[in-house]
Amino acid sequence: MLRERFCSHRNALKKQDQSNALVKHIDEYHGWHNYPDDRFSDLFNFTPIQKVPVQASFEKIKEFRLNHEQFWIDTLNTVEPLA
């Protein structure tokens, strides 16, 4: 599951797909002009920190991810301007 998500994010970054939340975040907070177009997606490193339970509905998994994502953002101080 993590591999699929990572590949999806990487693909969205390469295409600059504005329907992707990560792409929107990068564009809003950092701007595409700050990164070389051909190597943009190679500048990011994703590190798994928690396994998501996969035996649940899509809605439950999404809710779990969003809640835990906010917890880890707060815990690791990875929100602007600290990140």
C-alpha atoms as one frame of an Amber mdcrd trajectory, in Angstrom:
protein
   0.000   0.000   0.000   2.804   2.434   0.840   4.538   1.740  -2.464   1.337
   2.502  -4.396   0.822   5.723  -2.457   4.391   6.836  -2.951   4.222   6.088
  -6.676   0.943   7.979  -6.912   2.446  11.030  -5.176   5.576  10.871  -7.327
   3.514  10.636 -10.502   1.297  13.545  -9.414   4.416  15.638  -8.700   5.873
  14.876 -12.118   2.590  15.853 -13.796   1.977  18.770 -11.400  -1.527  17.397
 -10.915  -3.405  20.101  -9.004  -6.084  17.632  -7.873  -3.455  15.954  -5.629
  -3.183  17.302  -2.059   0.612  17.046  -1.974   0.943  18.939  -5.254  -1.404
  21.649  -3.978   0.653  21.949  -0.792   3.958  22.257  -2.678   2.493  24.807
  -5.061   0.893  26.887  -2.296   3.744  26.907   0.223   6.854  26.490  -1.901
   5.973  27.270  -5.513   7.009  25.277  -8.544   9.449  27.997  -9.610  11.782
  27.046  -6.740  12.513  23.583  -8.162  14.012  22.333 -11.424  11.187  20.861
 -13.517  12.958  17.707 -14.616  14.072  16.628 -11.126  11.297  18.036  -8.939
   9.917  14.734  -7.628  13.429  13.468  -6.854  13.920  16.242  -4.279  11.519
  14.684  -1.789  12.036  11.749   0.522   9.106   9.987   2.158   9.671   8.058
   5.367   6.960   5.720   6.672   6.325   6.266  10.375   3.127   4.340  11.013
   1.304   1.471   9.356  -2.322   2.086   8.423  -4.771  -0.755   9.118  -5.948
  -2.049   5.767  -8.908  -4.129   6.917 -11.381  -1.272   6.969 -13.516   0.696
   4.555 -11.936   3.401   2.405 -13.662   6.071   4.507 -12.324   4.631   7.782
  -8.802   4.350   6.380  -8.927   7.920   5.112 -10.210   9.175   8.479  -7.455
   7.251  10.268  -4.771   8.657   7.949  -5.945  12.254   8.282  -6.188  12.090
  12.072  -2.811  10.446  12.460  -1.216  12.711   9.879  -2.161  15.731  11.978
  -0.837  14.005  15.103   2.541  13.352  13.436   2.718  16.866  11.966   2.211
  18.267  15.471   4.540  15.754  17.128   7.397  16.135  14.637   6.938  19.900
  14.104   6.763  19.456  10.357   4.354  22.277   9.637   5.417  25.644   8.244
   7.598  27.480   9.119   9.423  24.648  10.928   9.371  22.139   8.085
